[in-house]
Amino acid sequence: MKNRENILEFSGLAMGEHHLEYKLNKTFFSSFDLIELQGIHPITVNVILKKSNHMMDLEISFKGKIDTVCDLTNDPFTLDISNIFSLLVKFGDEFNDEDPEILVLSQGEYEINLNQLFFELIALSIPIQRIKPENEIIKDQ
């Protein structure tokens, strides 16, 4: 049986704006083999879907926390992370995700699996250099 947790079924939704919430926990993050996701706290992802006749506009956002280590002092701390991403969804002859801001779905599609979008949004929100806020002064000197 296929995991249906982060599937957006848009075919039955009325035209207009819809607010959706997805809960991501350790099970979600463990399905991606990325060491940077270790220590991430459960996250709620908010999706605002604006549906019209021939396309949809998705605004995907989250705020979360990750337990990490300061790169300057090696002290453990909790880092706040957040991000917002907009995606335009259109319909065409065949699936196309070459443009990171436009997703083309084949005619007749009725749902979108959001797992990869959520993963990329969160993974790209984690800074390469992690510095404890009180150590920012040390870095700037």
Secondary structure, 3 states (H helix, E strand, C coil): CCCCCCEEECCCCCCEEEEEEEEECHHHHHCCCCHHHCCECCEEEEEEEEECCCEEEEEEEEEEEEEEECCCCCCEEEEEEEEEEEEEEEEECCCECCCCCEEEEECCCCEEECHHHHHHHHHCCCCCCCCCHHHHHHHHC
